[in-house]
Amino acid sequence: MTSAGAQRILTAVQDILVERGIEDVTIRNVATAAGLSVGAVQHHHRTKDDLIMAAMDEVSRNFIERVQSVLDPGVPARQSLGAVCRILGGVDDESRTSSVIWLAYAAKATTSSAVAGAHQTSWCLMEEAVTTLLQRWNPSLTRDDAAGLMALLDGLAIARATETDRMTADRAQRLIDQHLSRLEPASPWAKPAGQGRVAQR
């Protein structure tokens, strides 16, 4: 099969995941959506799990490329961090689509050891990247701060994938900004706690 045909298969899997859910990702449904024969699909992916893993790898690559595209060393760390948060939190439409797919994979990870392993590896790498970015911005932050931020972004991504009326893009962005403001580096001119207060008698 040509690379174009292989890409049509992966695109079909992602489209079905977003529009109909993971239960409808079958060899036959993917073949129909891709405009290919069942045999052509099975030539590359023999089982449903093979299809899901291949599509997950594709989404992971695209996701990492999007994240890397905003990690310009010449850009202030806070600006890069904000851009990464928008992606991980599913704020814009493209990121929301990725969130829908990741949610399907997270559900599959509870029953498939292969998907669970790939999912865990991806998010461990992402936690390392977020930790590095946070510490560029505020050296006092730790990996736990990165994990806490990612937990917020995971929750926002799920809400953006499933409850767009309640969790609008503007609201998700506002919540991200509020959280980042709590992690902001202390001003070098800030007074120590208690300094400048009038003594209480």
N, C-alpha and C positions, 0 to 999 in steps of 0.2 A: 504494500500500500504506500502511496505517496505520503510525504510529510503533511500535505494539505489534508489528506483523508484522515490521518491520525489526529490532526488538530481538530477536525470536525467532530470526531468521536469525543474528545475531551470537552469541547464546547457544548456538545449535546448533553453530556453528563451534568455539567454545571447548570445549564438551562433547566434541566429536569429537576435538579435539586432545588433551585430557587423557585420555580413555578409550581412544582407538584410534590416535592418532598423526596426523601431518600428511599422510601418504600417503592417508588416508581422507577428507580434506577435499575432497569433490567437490561439484559443483552438485547432483547427484542425492541424495547422502547427506545433504547439508545440508537440502535440501527435505523429505526424509523425516523427519529429526529435528525440523524446525521445524513439521511438519504443514502444509506449503504445497506448491504446485505448482512444478515446475521453472521454468516461465515466470515465476512470481512472484519467485523468487529471482533469475533472470537479469534481471529488470526493474531491479534495483538493482546486481547484481554479475554481470557477463557472464562472467568467467573465475574459475578457482580462485585465481589470484594476486590478483584484485580482492577476493575473499572474505577471503583471508588478510590483506591490507592493511587492510581495513575492520575486521576483528576485532582486528588489532594496534593500530589507532588507539583502539578501544574499551578494550582492556586498558591501553594507555598512559594514557588519561584516568583510568580507575579507579585505576590504580597511583599516579599523581601526586596524585590526590585523597586517597588513603590517606596518602601521605607528608605532604602539606600539612596534613592533619588533626592530625598529631602535632607540627607545627612551631609551637607556640604561643610567641610572644615572652616571655610571662610564665612559661614553664616553664624550669627550669634547662637549659642547653645539654647537659649530660651525659645528662639524662633524655630529651630529644628525640633525641639521637644514638643512644641505646640503642634507642628505639622504631623509628627509621629502620632501624637495623641488623637488627632482627627482621624487618622487612618485606623488605629486600633479601636477607637470608640465608635466606628461606623457612622461618623457624622455626615459626610457627604454621600451622594447616591452611589458612587462607585465603591466606596468603603462599606456602605450598607449591604450591597450585594455580596461582597466578600464575607461580611458578618453572617449573612444567611447561610452561606456555604459552610463556614467554620462551625456554626451552630449544629448543622447536620453532622459534620464530622465528629464534633464533641459527643453527640448522642451515640454515634456509631462506635466511638472509642470505649464505651461502657460494655460492649459485647464483642469487640474484635481486638485481640492483642496486637495485631499488626498495625491497625489504625491508632490504637492507644500509644504504641511506641513512637510512631511518627509524630503524633500530636504532642507528646511530651517533649520530644527532641526539639521540635520547632519552638515551643514556648520557653524552653530553657535557654535557647539561643536568643530569643527575643528579650527575656529578662536580663541577660547579660548586656545586650545592646542598650536597653533602657537604663540600666544601672550606670553604664559608662556615660551616657548622655546626661543623666541627672547629675553625676559627679563633675562633669565639665561645667555645669551651670552652678552647682552648689556642692563643693567638696565635702561638706559635712554629712551629706545624705548617704544612705547605705542600700544594700541589696533589698532589705526589708521595705525601704521606702519605694523602691521600684516595684516590688511585689504588691504593695498596697495600691500604688497607682494603677498597675495592670488589672488588679481586681475591680477597681472602679471602672476602668475602660471595658473590661469584659462585661460587666453589668450593663453599661450603657450600650454596648454593641448588641447585646441580647434584646434590650428594650427597643433599640432602633430597628432591629430585624422583625420584631413582633408587635410593637405598640407605637407606631409612628404618630398616632394622634396624641398620645400622652407624652411621648418622648420625641419632640420635634428636634430638628437639627439645631435650632437656636438654643433650645433648652439644654441639649447635650453639651454644646459648646460652652454655655454659661457654667455648667457644673464642672467641666474640665478646668476652666479658668479659675473658678473658686478654689478647687483643690490645689492647683499649681501655686496659687497665691500663698497657700499655707506652707509650701515648701521653699518659698523664695529665700535667697540668701539674706541674712541680716545685714542691715546697712552698717557700714563701718563707723557711721556717726551716731548710731543708736545708743542711747544711754542705758547702762546696766539697770536691771530691775530694781526699783526702789529709789534710784538716784533722782534727785530733783523734786521728790515729794516733800510735802510739809509734814513734819513730825506730828504725830497724833498724841495728844496729852490725855 
